[in-house]
Amino acid sequence: MADIINLRSARKARARAEKDAAASANRQLFGQTREEKRAVRDEQERVARLLDGAKRTPERD
């Protein structure tokens, strides 16, 4: 037979897990020093420039 579960506690556990995941992401984002934020931003800009430089332009007749 299947195990009987309490749906209310399962819902609360899922909500708690989602809150924990969001909190972890916020700690990672907002817990950085100014230098770390600058390094991440510089890396993102470097990757964007690299991708923009590699784009092909359509040939016009």
C-alpha distance matrix in Angstrom:
0.0 3.8 6.6 9.0 12.5 15.9 17.5 20.9 20.6 19.2 22.2 24.5 23.4 24.0 27.4 28.3 27.7 29.8 32.5 32.6 33.0 35.8 37.4 37.5 39.2 41.7 42.5 43.2 45.3 47.2 47.5 49.9 53.5 56.2 56.9 53.3 53.1 56.4 55.2 52.1 54.2 56.8 54.3 52.8 56.3 57.2 54.2 55.1 58.7 57.7 55.6 58.2 60.8 58.9 58.4 60.3 62.5 62.8 66.2 68.5 70.9
3.8 0.0 3.8 6.4 9.3 12.8 14.1 17.6 17.2 15.5 18.6 21.0 19.8 20.3 23.6 24.7 24.0 26.1 28.8 29.0 29.4 32.1 33.8 33.9 35.6 38.0 38.9 39.7 41.7 43.6 43.9 46.4 50.1 52.7 53.5 49.8 49.6 52.9 51.8 48.6 50.7 53.4 50.9 49.3 52.9 53.9 51.0 51.7 55.4 54.5 52.4 55.0 57.7 55.8 55.4 57.3 59.5 59.9 63.4 65.6 68.1
6.6 3.8 0.0 3.8 6.3 10.0 12.0 15.1 14.2 13.0 16.3 18.2 17.0 18.0 21.3 22.0 21.6 24.0 26.4 26.5 27.3 30.0 31.4 31.6 33.5 35.8 36.5 37.5 39.7 41.4 41.5 44.1 47.8 50.5 51.4 47.9 47.7 51.1 50.2 47.1 49.2 52.0 49.7 48.2 51.8 52.9 50.2 51.0 54.7 54.0 52.0 54.6 57.3 55.7 55.3 57.5 59.7 60.3 63.9 66.1 68.8
9.0 6.4 3.8 0.0 3.8 6.9 9.2 12.2 11.9 11.3 14.3 16.3 15.7 17.0 19.9 20.8 21.0 23.2 25.4 25.8 27.0 29.4 30.7 31.4 33.3 35.3 36.1 37.4 39.4 40.8 41.2 44.0 47.6 50.3 51.5 48.0 47.6 51.1 50.5 47.3 49.3 52.3 50.2 48.6 52.1 53.4 50.8 51.4 55.2 54.7 52.7 55.1 58.0 56.6 56.1 58.3 60.3 61.0 64.6 66.6 69.4
12.5 9.3 6.3 3.8 0.0 3.8 6.0 8.8 8.2 7.5 10.7 12.5 12.0 13.4 16.2 17.0 17.5 19.7 21.7 22.3 23.5 25.8 27.1 27.9 29.9 31.7 32.6 34.1 35.9 37.3 37.7 40.6 44.2 46.8 48.1 44.7 44.2 47.8 47.3 44.2 46.1 49.1 47.2 45.6 49.0 50.5 48.0 48.6 52.4 52.1 50.1 52.5 55.4 54.1 53.7 56.1 58.0 58.8 62.5 64.5 67.4
15.9 12.8 10.0 6.9 3.8 0.0 3.8 5.5 5.5 6.3 8.8 10.2 10.7 12.5 14.5 15.5 16.7 18.7 20.2 21.2 22.9 24.7 25.8 27.1 29.1 30.5 31.6 33.4 35.0 36.0 36.6 39.7 43.2 45.8 47.4 44.2 43.5 47.1 46.9 43.8 45.5 48.7 47.0 45.3 48.7 50.5 48.1 48.5 52.3 52.3 50.4 52.6 55.6 54.6 54.0 56.5 58.3 59.2 62.9 64.8 67.7
17.5 14.1 12.0 9.2 6.0 3.8 0.0 3.8 5.5 4.9 6.1 8.5 9.7 10.4 12.2 14.0 15.2 16.5 18.3 19.8 21.1 22.6 24.2 25.7 27.2 28.6 30.1 31.8 33.1 34.2 35.2 38.1 41.7 44.1 45.7 42.5 41.5 45.1 45.0 41.7 43.2 46.5 44.9 42.9 46.2 48.1 45.7 45.9 49.7 49.8 47.7 49.7 52.9 51.9 51.1 53.6 55.2 56.0 59.7 61.5 64.5
20.9 17.6 15.1 12.2 8.8 5.5 3.8 0.0 3.8 5.4 5.2 6.2 8.6 10.0 10.7 12.3 14.3 15.5 16.5 18.4 20.1 21.3 22.4 24.4 26.1 27.0 28.4 30.5 31.7 32.5 33.4 36.6 40.1 42.4 44.3 41.3 40.2 43.9 44.0 40.9 42.3 45.7 44.4 42.4 45.6 47.7 45.6 45.7 49.5 49.8 47.9 49.8 53.0 52.3 51.6 54.1 55.7 56.7 60.4 62.2 65.2
20.6 17.2 14.2 11.9 8.2 5.5 5.5 3.8 0.0 3.8 5.4 5.0 6.0 8.6 9.8 10.3 12.2 14.2 15.1 16.2 18.3 19.9 20.7 22.3 24.4 25.5 26.4 28.5 30.1 30.9 31.5 34.6 38.1 40.7 42.5 39.4 38.6 42.3 42.3 39.3 41.0 44.3 42.9 41.3 44.6 46.5 44.4 44.8 48.6 48.8 47.1 49.2 52.3 51.5 51.1 53.8 55.6 56.8 60.5 62.5 65.6
19.2 15.5 13.0 11.3 7.5 6.3 4.9 5.4 3.8 0.0 3.8 5.4 5.1 6.2 8.6 9.8 10.6 12.4 14.3 15.3 16.6 18.5 19.9 21.1 22.9 24.5 25.6 27.2 28.9 30.0 30.7 33.7 37.3 39.8 41.3 38.0 37.3 40.8 40.6 37.5 39.2 42.4 40.7 39.0 42.4 44.2 41.9 42.3 46.1 46.1 44.3 46.5 49.6 48.6 48.1 50.7 52.6 53.7 57.4 59.4 62.4
22.2 18.6 16.3 14.3 10.7 8.8 6.1 5.2 5.4 3.8 0.0 3.8 5.5 5.2 6.2 8.6 9.9 10.7 12.3 14.2 15.5 16.7 18.3 20.0 21.4 22.7 24.3 26.0 27.2 28.3 29.4 32.3 35.9 38.2 39.9 36.7 35.7 39.2 39.3 36.0 37.4 40.8 39.3 37.4 40.6 42.6 40.4 40.5 44.4 44.6 42.7 44.7 47.9 47.1 46.5 49.1 50.7 51.8 55.5 57.4 60.5
24.5 21.0 18.2 16.3 12.5 10.2 8.5 6.2 5.0 5.4 3.8 0.0 3.8 5.4 5.1 6.1 8.6 9.9 10.5 12.2 14.2 15.3 16.2 18.2 20.1 20.9 22.2 24.3 25.7 26.3 27.2 30.4 33.9 36.3 38.2 35.1 34.2 37.8 38.0 35.0 36.5 40.0 38.7 37.0 40.2 42.3 40.3 40.6 44.4 44.8 43.1 45.1 48.3 47.7 47.3 50.1 51.8 53.1 56.9 58.7 62.0
23.4 19.8 17.0 15.7 12.0 10.7 9.7 8.6 6.0 5.1 5.5 3.8 0.0 3.8 5.5 5.0 6.2 8.7 9.8 10.5 12.4 14.3 15.2 16.4 18.6 19.9 20.8 22.6 24.4 25.4 25.9 28.9 32.5 35.1 36.7 33.5 32.9 36.5 36.4 33.4 35.2 38.5 37.0 35.5 38.9 40.7 38.7 39.3 43.0 43.2 41.6 43.9 46.9 46.2 46.0 48.8 50.7 52.1 55.9 58.0 61.2
24.0 20.3 18.0 17.0 13.4 12.5 10.4 10.0 8.6 6.2 5.2 5.4 3.8 0.0 3.8 5.4 5.1 6.3 8.7 9.9 10.7 12.5 14.2 15.4 16.8 18.5 20.0 21.4 22.8 24.2 25.1 27.9 31.5 33.9 35.4 32.1 31.2 34.7 34.6 31.4 33.0 36.3 34.7 32.9 36.3 38.1 35.9 36.3 40.1 40.2 38.5 40.7 43.8 43.0 42.6 45.4 47.2 48.5 52.3 54.3 57.5
27.4 23.6 21.3 19.9 16.2 14.5 12.2 10.7 9.8 8.6 6.2 5.1 5.5 3.8 0.0 3.8 5.4 5.1 6.2 8.6 9.9 10.6 12.2 14.2 15.5 16.5 18.2 20.1 21.1 22.1 23.3 26.3 29.8 32.0 33.9 30.8 29.6 33.2 33.4 30.3 31.7 35.1 33.9 32.0 35.2 37.4 35.4 35.6 39.4 39.9 38.2 40.1 43.3 42.9 42.4 45.3 46.9 48.4 52.1 54.0 57.3
28.3 24.7 22.0 20.8 17.0 15.5 14.0 12.3 10.3 9.8 8.6 6.1 5.0 5.4 3.8 0.0 3.8 5.4 5.1 6.1 8.7 9.9 10.4 12.2 14.3 15.2 16.2 18.4 19.9 20.6 21.3 24.4 27.9 30.4 32.2 29.2 28.4 32.1 32.3 29.4 31.1 34.5 33.3 31.8 35.1 37.1 35.4 35.9 39.6 40.0 38.7 40.8 43.8 43.5 43.3 46.4 48.2 49.9 53.6 55.7 59.0
27.7 24.0 21.6 21.0 17.5 16.7 15.2 14.3 12.2 10.6 9.9 8.6 6.2 5.1 5.4 3.8 0.0 3.8 5.4 5.1 6.2 8.7 9.8 10.5 12.5 14.3 15.2 16.7 18.5 19.8 20.4 23.2 26.8 29.3 30.7 27.5 26.9 30.5 30.2 27.3 29.2 32.4 30.8 29.4 32.9 34.6 32.7 33.4 37.1 37.3 36.0 38.2 41.2 40.6 40.6 43.6 45.6 47.3 51.1 53.3 56.6
29.8 26.1 24.0 23.2 19.7 18.7 16.5 15.5 14.2 12.4 10.7 9.9 8.7 6.3 5.1 5.4 3.8 0.0 3.8 5.4 5.1 6.3 8.6 9.9 10.8 12.4 14.3 15.6 16.7 18.2 19.4 22.0 25.7 27.8 29.4 26.1 25.1 28.6 28.6 25.4 26.9 30.3 28.9 27.1 30.4 32.4 30.5 30.9 34.6 35.0 33.5 35.5 38.6 38.2 38.0 41.0 42.8 44.4 48.2 50.3 53.6
32.5 28.8 26.4 25.4 21.7 20.2 18.3 16.5 15.1 14.3 12.3 10.5 9.8 8.7 6.2 5.1 5.4 3.8 0.0 3.8 5.4 5.1 6.0 8.5 9.9 10.5 12.1 14.2 15.2 16.0 17.1 20.2 23.7 25.9 27.8 24.9 23.8 27.4 27.8 24.9 26.3 29.8 28.9 27.3 30.4 32.7 31.1 31.5 35.1 35.8 34.6 36.5 39.6 39.5 39.4 42.5 44.2 46.1 49.8 51.8 55.3
32.6 29.0 26.5 25.8 22.3 21.2 19.8 18.4 16.2 15.3 14.2 12.2 10.5 9.9 8.6 6.1 5.1 5.4 3.8 0.0 3.8 5.5 5.0 6.1 8.7 9.8 10.4 12.3 14.2 15.1 15.5 18.5 22.0 24.7 26.2 23.1 22.6 26.3 26.3 23.6 25.5 28.8 27.7 26.5 29.9 31.8 30.3 31.1 34.6 35.1 34.2 36.3 39.2 39.1 39.3 42.6 44.5 46.5 50.3 52.5 56.0
33.0 29.4 27.3 27.0 23.5 22.9 21.1 20.1 18.3 16.6 15.5 14.2 12.4 10.7 9.9 8.7 6.2 5.1 5.4 3.8 0.0 3.8 5.4 5.1 6.3 8.7 9.9 10.8 12.4 14.2 15.0 17.4 21.1 23.5 24.8 21.4 20.7 24.3 24.0 21.0 22.9 26.1 24.7 23.4 26.9 28.6 26.9 27.7 31.3 31.6 30.6 32.8 35.7 35.4 35.6 38.9 40.9 42.9 46.6 48.9 52.3
35.8 32.1 30.0 29.4 25.8 24.7 22.6 21.3 19.9 18.5 16.7 15.3 14.3 12.5 10.6 9.9 8.7 6.3 5.1 5.5 3.8 0.0 3.8 5.4 5.1 6.2 8.6 9.9 10.5 12.0 13.5 16.0 19.6 21.6 23.3 20.3 19.0 22.6 22.9 19.8 21.2 24.7 23.8 22.2 25.3 27.5 26.1 26.5 30.1 30.8 29.8 31.6 34.7 34.7 34.8 38.0 39.8 41.8 45.6 47.6 51.2
37.4 33.8 31.4 30.7 27.1 25.8 24.2 22.4 20.7 19.9 18.3 16.2 15.2 14.2 12.2 10.4 9.8 8.6 6.0 5.0 5.4 3.8 0.0 3.8 5.4 5.0 6.1 8.6 9.8 10.2 11.1 14.2 17.7 20.1 22.0 19.1 18.2 22.0 22.4 19.9 21.5 24.9 24.3 23.2 26.3 28.5 27.4 28.0 31.5 32.3 31.7 33.5 36.4 36.7 37.0 40.4 42.2 44.5 48.2 50.3 53.9
37.5 33.9 31.6 31.4 27.9 27.1 25.7 24.4 22.3 21.1 20.0 18.2 16.4 15.4 14.2 12.2 10.5 9.9 8.5 6.1 5.1 5.4 3.8 0.0 3.8 5.4 5.1 6.3 8.7 10.0 10.1 12.7 16.3 19.0 20.3 17.1 16.7 20.5 20.3 17.8 20.0 23.1 22.1 21.3 24.7 26.4 25.3 26.4 29.7 30.3 29.8 32.0 34.6 34.8 35.4 38.8 40.9 43.3 46.9 49.3 52.9
39.2 35.6 33.5 33.3 29.9 29.1 27.2 26.1 24.4 22.9 21.4 20.1 18.6 16.8 15.5 14.3 12.5 10.8 9.9 8.7 6.3 5.1 5.4 3.8 0.0 3.8 5.5 5.2 6.2 8.6 9.7 11.5 15.3 17.3 18.6 15.4 14.4 18.0 18.0 15.1 16.9 20.2 19.2 18.0 21.3 23.3 22.1 22.9 26.3 27.0 26.4 28.4 31.2 31.4 31.9 35.4 37.3 39.7 43.4 45.6 49.3
41.7 38.0 35.8 35.3 31.7 30.5 28.6 27.0 25.5 24.5 22.7 20.9 19.9 18.5 16.5 15.2 14.3 12.4 10.5 9.8 8.7 6.2 5.0 5.4 3.8 0.0 3.8 5.3 5.0 5.7 7.6 10.1 13.6 15.5 17.5 14.8 13.4 17.1 17.9 15.3 16.7 20.2 19.9 18.8 21.7 24.0 23.4 23.9 27.1 28.3 27.9 29.5 32.4 33.0 33.4 36.9 38.7 41.2 44.8 46.9 50.5
42.5 38.9 36.5 36.1 32.6 31.6 30.1 28.4 26.4 25.6 24.3 22.2 20.8 20.0 18.2 16.2 15.2 14.3 12.1 10.4 9.9 8.6 6.1 5.1 5.5 3.8 0.0 3.8 5.5 5.4 5.2 8.2 11.7 14.4 16.2 13.4 13.0 16.8 17.3 15.3 17.3 20.5 20.2 19.8 22.8 24.8 24.4 25.4 28.4 29.3 29.4 31.2 33.8 34.5 35.2 38.9 40.8 43.5 47.0 49.2 52.9
43.2 39.7 37.5 37.4 34.1 33.4 31.8 30.5 28.5 27.2 26.0 24.3 22.6 21.4 20.1 18.4 16.7 15.6 14.2 12.3 10.8 9.9 8.6 6.3 5.2 5.3 3.8 0.0 3.8 5.9 5.5 6.8 10.5 13.0 14.1 10.8 10.7 14.4 14.3 12.1 14.5 17.4 16.8 16.5 19.7 21.4 20.9 22.2 25.2 25.9 26.1 28.1 30.5 31.1 32.1 35.7 37.8 40.6 44.1 46.5 50.1
45.3 41.7 39.7 39.4 35.9 35.0 33.1 31.7 30.1 28.9 27.2 25.7 24.4 22.8 21.1 19.9 18.5 16.7 15.2 14.2 12.4 10.5 9.8 8.7 6.2 5.0 5.5 3.8 0.0 3.8 5.7 6.3 9.8 11.3 12.9 10.0 8.5 12.2 12.9 10.5 12.0 15.4 15.3 14.5 17.4 19.6 19.3 20.1 23.1 24.3 24.4 26.0 28.6 29.5 30.2 33.9 35.7 38.5 41.9 44.2 47.9
47.2 43.6 41.4 40.8 37.3 36.0 34.2 32.5 30.9 30.0 28.3 26.3 25.4 24.2 22.1 20.6 19.8 18.2 16.0 15.1 14.2 12.0 10.2 10.0 8.6 5.7 5.4 5.9 3.8 0.0 3.8 5.5 8.4 10.0 12.6 10.6 9.1 12.7 14.2 12.6 13.7 17.0 17.6 17.1 19.5 21.9 22.2 22.7 25.5 27.0 27.3 28.7 31.2 32.4 33.2 36.8 38.5 41.3 44.7 46.8 50.5
47.5 43.9 41.5 41.2 37.7 36.6 35.2 33.4 31.5 30.7 29.4 27.2 25.9 25.1 23.3 21.3 20.4 19.4 17.1 15.5 15.0 13.5 11.1 10.1 9.7 7.6 5.2 5.5 5.7 3.8 0.0 3.8 6.7 9.6 11.6 9.6 9.6 13.2 14.1 13.1 15.0 17.9 18.2 18.5 21.0 22.9 23.3 24.5 27.0 28.2 28.9 30.5 32.7 33.9 35.0 38.7 40.6 43.5 46.9 49.1 52.9
49.9 46.4 44.1 44.0 40.6 39.7 38.1 36.6 34.6 33.7 32.3 30.4 28.9 27.9 26.3 24.4 23.2 22.0 20.2 18.5 17.4 16.0 14.2 12.7 11.5 10.1 8.2 6.8 6.3 5.5 3.8 0.0 3.8 6.6 8.0 5.8 6.2 9.7 10.5 10.0 12.0 14.5 15.1 15.8 18.1 19.8 20.6 21.9 24.1 25.3 26.3 28.0 29.9 31.2 32.6 36.3 38.3 41.4 44.6 47.0 50.7
53.5 50.1 47.8 47.6 44.2 43.2 41.7 40.1 38.1 37.3 35.9 33.9 32.5 31.5 29.8 27.9 26.8 25.7 23.7 22.0 21.1 19.6 17.7 16.3 15.3 13.6 11.7 10.5 9.8 8.4 6.7 3.8 0.0 3.8 5.4 5.2 6.3 8.6 9.9 10.8 12.4 14.2 15.5 16.8 18.5 20.0 21.4 22.8 24.5 25.9 27.4 28.7 30.4 32.1 33.6 37.4 39.2 42.5 45.6 47.9 51.6
56.2 52.7 50.5 50.3 46.8 45.8 44.1 42.4 40.7 39.8 38.2 36.3 35.1 33.9 32.0 30.4 29.3 27.8 25.9 24.7 23.5 21.6 20.1 19.0 17.3 15.5 14.4 13.0 11.3 10.0 9.6 6.6 3.8 0.0 3.8 5.5 5.2 6.1 8.6 10.0 10.6 12.1 14.2 15.4 16.4 18.2 20.1 21.1 22.4 24.3 25.9 26.8 28.4 30.5 32.0 35.7 37.3 40.7 43.6 45.7 49.5
56.9 53.5 51.4 51.5 48.1 47.4 45.7 44.3 42.5 41.3 39.9 38.2 36.7 35.4 33.9 32.2 30.7 29.4 27.8 26.2 24.8 23.3 22.0 20.3 18.6 17.5 16.2 14.1 12.9 12.6 11.6 8.0 5.4 3.8 0.0 3.8 5.4 5.0 6.1 8.6 9.8 10.3 12.2 14.2 15.2 16.2 18.3 19.8 20.9 22.3 24.3 25.5 26.7 28.7 30.5 34.2 36.1 39.6 42.4 44.7 48.4
53.3 49.8 47.9 48.0 44.7 44.2 42.5 41.3 39.4 38.0 36.7 35.1 33.5 32.1 30.8 29.2 27.5 26.1 24.9 23.1 21.4 20.3 19.1 17.1 15.4 14.8 13.4 10.8 10.0 10.6 9.6 5.8 5.2 5.5 3.8 0.0 3.8 5.4 5.0 6.2 8.6 9.8 10.6 12.4 14.3 15.3 16.6 18.4 20.0 21.1 22.7 24.3 25.8 27.3 29.1 32.9 34.9 38.3 41.3 43.7 47.4
53.1 49.6 47.7 47.6 44.2 43.5 41.5 40.2 38.6 37.3 35.7 34.2 32.9 31.2 29.6 28.4 26.9 25.1 23.8 22.6 20.7 19.0 18.2 16.7 14.4 13.4 13.0 10.7 8.5 9.1 9.6 6.2 6.3 5.2 5.4 3.8 0.0 3.8 5.5 5.2 6.2 8.6 9.9 10.7 12.3 14.2 15.5 16.6 18.4 20.0 21.3 22.5 24.3 26.1 27.4 31.2 33.0 36.2 39.3 41.6 45.3
56.4 52.9 51.1 51.1 47.8 47.1 45.1 43.9 42.3 40.8 39.2 37.8 36.5 34.7 33.2 32.1 30.5 28.6 27.4 26.3 24.3 22.6 22.0 20.5 18.0 17.1 16.8 14.4 12.2 12.7 13.2 9.7 8.6 6.1 5.0 5.4 3.8 0.0 3.8 5.5 5.1 6.0 8.5 9.9 10.5 12.1 14.2 15.2 16.3 18.2 20.0 20.9 22.3 24.4 26.0 29.7 31.4 34.8 37.7 39.9 43.7
55.2 51.8 50.2 50.5 47.3 46.9 45.0 44.0 42.3 40.6 39.3 38.0 36.4 34.6 33.4 32.3 30.2 28.6 27.8 26.3 24.0 22.9 22.4 20.3 18.0 17.9 17.3 14.3 12.9 14.2 14.1 10.5 9.9 8.6 6.1 5.0 5.5 3.8 0.0 3.8 5.5 5.1 6.1 8.6 9.9 10.4 12.3 14.2 15.3 16.4 18.4 19.9 21.0 22.7 24.7 28.4 30.5 34.0 36.8 39.3 43.0
52.1 48.6 47.1 47.3 44.2 43.8 41.7 40.9 39.3 37.5 36.0 35.0 33.4 31.4 30.3 29.4 27.3 25.4 24.9 23.6 21.0 19.8 19.9 17.8 15.1 15.3 15.3 12.1 10.5 12.6 13.1 10.0 10.8 10.0 8.6 6.2 5.2 5.5 3.8 0.0 3.8 5.5 5.2 6.2 8.7 9.9 10.7 12.4 14.3 15.4 16.7 18.4 20.0 21.4 23.0 26.8 28.9 32.2 35.2 37.7 41.4
54.2 50.7 49.2 49.3 46.1 45.5 43.2 42.3 41.0 39.2 37.4 36.5 35.2 33.0 31.7 31.1 29.2 26.9 26.3 25.5 22.9 21.2 21.5 20.0 16.9 16.7 17.3 14.5 12.0 13.7 15.0 12.0 12.4 10.6 9.8 8.6 6.2 5.1 5.5 3.8 0.0 3.8 5.4 5.1 6.2 8.6 10.0 10.6 12.3 14.2 15.4 16.4 18.3 20.2 21.5 25.2 26.9 30.2 33.2 35.5 39.2
56.8 53.4 52.0 52.3 49.1 48.7 46.5 45.7 44.3 42.4 40.8 40.0 38.5 36.3 35.1 34.5 32.4 30.3 29.8 28.8 26.1 24.7 24.9 23.1 20.2 20.2 20.5 17.4 15.4 17.0 17.9 14.5 14.2 12.1 10.3 9.8 8.6 6.0 5.1 5.5 3.8 0.0 3.8 5.5 5.1 6.1 8.7 9.8 10.5 12.2 14.3 15.2 16.4 18.5 20.3 24.0 25.8 29.3 32.1 34.4 38.2
54.3 50.9 49.7 50.2 47.2 47.0 44.9 44.4 42.9 40.7 39.3 38.7 37.0 34.7 33.9 33.3 30.8 28.9 28.9 27.7 24.7 23.8 24.3 22.1 19.2 19.9 20.2 16.8 15.3 17.6 18.2 15.1 15.5 14.2 12.2 10.6 9.9 8.5 6.1 5.2 5.4 3.8 0.0 3.8 5.4 5.0 6.2 8.6 9.9 10.5 12.4 14.2 15.3 16.7 18.8 22.5 24.7 28.2 31.0 33.7 37.3
52.8 49.3 48.2 48.6 45.6 45.3 42.9 42.4 41.3 39.0 37.4 37.0 35.5 32.9 32.0 31.8 29.4 27.1 27.3 26.5 23.4 22.2 23.2 21.3 18.0 18.8 19.8 16.5 14.5 17.1 18.5 15.8 16.8 15.4 14.2 12.4 10.7 9.9 8.6 6.2 5.1 5.5 3.8 0.0 3.8 5.4 5.2 6.2 8.7 9.9 10.6 12.2 14.2 15.5 16.9 20.6 22.7 25.9 29.0 31.5 35.2
56.3 52.9 51.8 52.1 49.0 48.7 46.2 45.6 44.6 42.4 40.6 40.2 38.9 36.3 35.2 35.1 32.9 30.4 30.4 29.9 26.9 25.3 26.3 24.7 21.3 21.7 22.8 19.7 17.4 19.5 21.0 18.1 18.5 16.4 15.2 14.3 12.3 10.5 9.9 8.7 6.2 5.1 5.4 3.8 0.0 3.8 5.5 5.0 6.2 8.5 9.9 10.4 12.2 14.3 15.6 19.3 20.9 24.4 27.3 29.6 33.3
57.2 53.9 52.9 53.4 50.5 50.5 48.1 47.7 46.5 44.2 42.6 42.3 40.7 38.1 37.4 37.1 34.6 32.4 32.7 31.8 28.6 27.5 28.5 26.4 23.3 24.0 24.8 21.4 19.6 21.9 22.9 19.8 20.0 18.2 16.2 15.3 14.2 12.1 10.4 9.9 8.6 6.1 5.0 5.4 3.8 0.0 3.8 5.4 5.2 6.2 8.7 9.9 10.6 12.5 14.7 18.3 20.4 24.0 26.6 29.2 32.8
54.2 51.0 50.2 50.8 48.0 48.1 45.7 45.6 44.4 41.9 40.4 40.3 38.7 35.9 35.4 35.4 32.7 30.5 31.1 30.3 26.9 26.1 27.4 25.3 22.1 23.4 24.4 20.9 19.3 22.2 23.3 20.6 21.4 20.1 18.3 16.6 15.5 14.2 12.3 10.7 10.0 8.7 6.2 5.2 5.5 3.8 0.0 3.8 5.5 5.0 6.2 8.6 9.8 10.7 12.7 16.4 18.8 22.2 25.0 27.9 31.5
55.1 51.7 51.0 51.4 48.6 48.5 45.9 45.7 44.8 42.3 40.5 40.6 39.3 36.3 35.6 35.9 33.4 30.9 31.5 31.1 27.7 26.5 28.0 26.4 22.9 23.9 25.4 22.2 20.1 22.7 24.5 21.9 22.8 21.1 19.8 18.4 16.6 15.2 14.2 12.4 10.6 9.8 8.6 6.2 5.0 5.4 3.8 0.0 3.8 5.4 5.2 6.1 8.5 10.0 10.9 14.6 16.5 19.9 22.9 25.4 29.1
58.7 55.4 54.7 55.2 52.4 52.3 49.7 49.5 48.6 46.1 44.4 44.4 43.0 40.1 39.4 39.6 37.1 34.6 35.1 34.6 31.3 30.1 31.5 29.7 26.3 27.1 28.4 25.2 23.1 25.5 27.0 24.1 24.5 22.4 20.9 20.0 18.4 16.3 15.3 14.3 12.3 10.5 9.9 8.7 6.2 5.2 5.5 3.8 0.0 3.8 5.5 5.1 6.0 8.6 10.2 13.7 15.4 19.1 21.6 24.1 27.8
57.7 54.5 54.0 54.7 52.1 52.3 49.8 49.8 48.8 46.1 44.6 44.8 43.2 40.2 39.9 40.0 37.3 35.0 35.8 35.1 31.6 30.8 32.3 30.3 27.0 28.3 29.3 25.9 24.3 27.0 28.2 25.3 25.9 24.3 22.3 21.1 20.0 18.2 16.4 15.4 14.2 12.2 10.5 9.9 8.5 6.2 5.0 5.4 3.8 0.0 3.8 5.5 5.2 6.4 9.0 12.5 15.0 18.6 21.0 24.0 27.5
55.6 52.4 52.0 52.7 50.1 50.4 47.7 47.9 47.1 44.3 42.7 43.1 41.6 38.5 38.2 38.7 36.0 33.5 34.6 34.2 30.6 29.8 31.7 29.8 26.4 27.9 29.4 26.1 24.4 27.3 28.9 26.3 27.4 25.9 24.3 22.7 21.3 20.0 18.4 16.7 15.4 14.3 12.4 10.6 9.9 8.7 6.2 5.2 5.5 3.8 0.0 3.8 5.4 5.1 6.5 10.2 12.8 16.1 19.0 21.9 25.5
58.2 55.0 54.6 55.1 52.5 52.6 49.7 49.8 49.2 46.5 44.7 45.1 43.9 40.7 40.1 40.8 38.2 35.5 36.5 36.3 32.8 31.6 33.5 32.0 28.4 29.5 31.2 28.1 26.0 28.7 30.5 28.0 28.7 26.8 25.5 24.3 22.5 20.9 19.9 18.4 16.4 15.2 14.2 12.2 10.4 9.9 8.6 6.1 5.1 5.5 3.8 0.0 3.8 5.4 5.4 8.9 10.6 14.1 16.9 19.5 23.2
60.8 57.7 57.3 58.0 55.4 55.6 52.9 53.0 52.3 49.6 47.9 48.3 46.9 43.8 43.3 43.8 41.2 38.6 39.6 39.2 35.7 34.7 36.4 34.6 31.2 32.4 33.8 30.5 28.6 31.2 32.7 29.9 30.4 28.4 26.7 25.8 24.3 22.3 21.0 20.0 18.3 16.4 15.3 14.2 12.2 10.6 9.8 8.5 6.0 5.2 5.4 3.8 0.0 3.8 5.6 8.4 10.4 14.1 16.3 19.1 22.6
58.9 55.8 55.7 56.6 54.1 54.6 51.9 52.3 51.5 48.6 47.1 47.7 46.2 43.0 42.9 43.5 40.6 38.2 39.5 39.1 35.4 34.7 36.7 34.8 31.4 33.0 34.5 31.1 29.5 32.4 33.9 31.2 32.1 30.5 28.7 27.3 26.1 24.4 22.7 21.4 20.2 18.5 16.7 15.5 14.3 12.5 10.7 10.0 8.6 6.4 5.1 5.4 3.8 0.0 3.8 6.5 9.6 12.9 15.2 18.4 21.7
58.4 55.4 55.3 56.1 53.7 54.0 51.1 51.6 51.1 48.1 46.5 47.3 46.0 42.6 42.4 43.3 40.6 38.0 39.4 39.3 35.6 34.8 37.0 35.4 31.9 33.4 35.2 32.1 30.2 33.2 35.0 32.6 33.6 32.0 30.5 29.1 27.4 26.0 24.7 23.0 21.5 20.3 18.8 16.9 15.6 14.7 12.7 10.9 10.2 9.0 6.5 5.4 5.6 3.8 0.0 3.8 6.5 9.7 12.5 15.6 19.0
60.3 57.3 57.5 58.3 56.1 56.5 53.6 54.1 53.8 50.7 49.1 50.1 48.8 45.4 45.3 46.4 43.6 41.0 42.5 42.6 38.9 38.0 40.4 38.8 35.4 36.9 38.9 35.7 33.9 36.8 38.7 36.3 37.4 35.7 34.2 32.9 31.2 29.7 28.4 26.8 25.2 24.0 22.5 20.6 19.3 18.3 16.4 14.6 13.7 12.5 10.2 8.9 8.4 6.5 3.8 0.0 3.8 6.5 9.0 12.3 15.6
62.5 59.5 59.7 60.3 58.0 58.3 55.2 55.7 55.6 52.6 50.7 51.8 50.7 47.2 46.9 48.2 45.6 42.8 44.2 44.5 40.9 39.8 42.2 40.9 37.3 38.7 40.8 37.8 35.7 38.5 40.6 38.3 39.2 37.3 36.1 34.9 33.0 31.4 30.5 28.9 26.9 25.8 24.7 22.7 20.9 20.4 18.8 16.5 15.4 15.0 12.8 10.6 10.4 9.6 6.5 3.8 0.0 3.8 6.4 9.1 12.7
62.8 59.9 60.3 61.0 58.8 59.2 56.0 56.7 56.8 53.7 51.8 53.1 52.1 48.5 48.4 49.9 47.3 44.4 46.1 46.5 42.9 41.8 44.5 43.3 39.7 41.2 43.5 40.6 38.5 41.3 43.5 41.4 42.5 40.7 39.6 38.3 36.2 34.8 34.0 32.2 30.2 29.3 28.2 25.9 24.4 24.0 22.2 19.9 19.1 18.6 16.1 14.1 14.1 12.9 9.7 6.5 3.8 0.0 3.8 6.4 9.7
66.2 63.4 63.9 64.6 62.5 62.9 59.7 60.4 60.5 57.4 55.5 56.9 55.9 52.3 52.1 53.6 51.1 48.2 49.8 50.3 46.6 45.6 48.2 46.9 43.4 44.8 47.0 44.1 41.9 44.7 46.9 44.6 45.6 43.6 42.4 41.3 39.3 37.7 36.8 35.2 33.2 32.1 31.0 29.0 27.3 26.6 25.0 22.9 21.6 21.0 19.0 16.9 16.3 15.2 12.5 9.0 6.4 3.8 0.0 3.8 6.6
68.5 65.6 66.1 66.6 64.5 64.8 61.5 62.2 62.5 59.4 57.4 58.7 58.0 54.3 54.0 55.7 53.3 50.3 51.8 52.5 48.9 47.6 50.3 49.3 45.6 46.9 49.2 46.5 44.2 46.8 49.1 47.0 47.9 45.7 44.7 43.7 41.6 39.9 39.3 37.7 35.5 34.4 33.7 31.5 29.6 29.2 27.9 25.4 24.1 24.0 21.9 19.5 19.1 18.4 15.6 12.3 9.1 6.4 3.8 0.0 3.8
70.9 68.1 68.8 69.4 67.4 67.7 64.5 65.2 65.6 62.4 60.5 62.0 61.2 57.5 57.3 59.0 56.6 53.6 55.3 56.0 52.3 51.2 53.9 52.9 49.3 50.5 52.9 50.1 47.9 50.5 52.9 50.7 51.6 49.5 48.4 47.4 45.3 43.7 43.0 41.4 39.2 38.2 37.3 35.2 33.3 32.8 31.5 29.1 27.8 27.5 25.5 23.2 22.6 21.7 19.0 15.6 12.7 9.7 6.6 3.8 0.0
